């Protein structure tokens, strides 16, 4: 049985999670937005770079994330 490859989408800065636009099982393509963060009154969309299917969502609206925190896991 081949081992599944998982890609982690991480926060690039300390921010508040405003919205999560996917749930487990959602197919995603490069450029799709999976979350919206807010930092210093600016909204930052978080986009995926690889196609796959969302395996897990690790954050919820209202959470505060640190740089490097995993937001979403994607099975490639």
N, C-alpha and C positions, 0 to 999 in steps of 0.2 A: 504494500500500500504506500503510495507516494506521500511524503510529508507535505502538509500545506504550508505555503509561504505566506507570511503575514507582514504587512507593512503598517507601521505606526505613524499616525498623523499627530504631530506635536505642536505645542504652543511655542511661538517664537519669542514671546515676551510675557511679562507679568500683565495679566488682563482679567477683566470680568467676562464671563460667558453670557452673552445676550440671548443667543438662540442656538439650537442644534437642529439642523435641517434633515437629518437622516436617522434611521433606526436600524437595528440589526436586521439583515436580510436585504437592505436597500442596495441595488446595483449602482456603482459610481463609475464615472469616466474621467479622464484627465481634465482638469479645469472645473469640475463640479465643486460647489461650495458645500461643506459639511457642517460648518459652524460659523457663528458671527461673534467676534470678540470686541470688547471696548476697552481702550486704554487712552488715558489723557484726552477724553472726550472725542476720540476718533474711533469709528467703527472699522474693524479689520476683518474681511472675509477670509476664512481658512479654506483653502482649496486642495484637492487631492492631485497628485502628480501621476498616479498609476490607476489603471482600470482594475476593478475587482468588485467584491461584495462586502458590505459592512458586516464585520463579525461582532464587534462590541462598541458601545458608546460609553466612554468613561467619565463624562461630565454632564451637567445639567444646567439650564439657565439659572443664573444667580451664583454659580460657583466662581471662585477666584482661582486662576491657574498661574503657575510659575513657569518660567522659561524651561522648556524641555518636558513639561508634563504631557502625558499621552492623552489626546482628546478622543481619538477614534482608532480602532484597529480594522484593517481591511485585509481580507483574504484575496490573494492574487490569483 
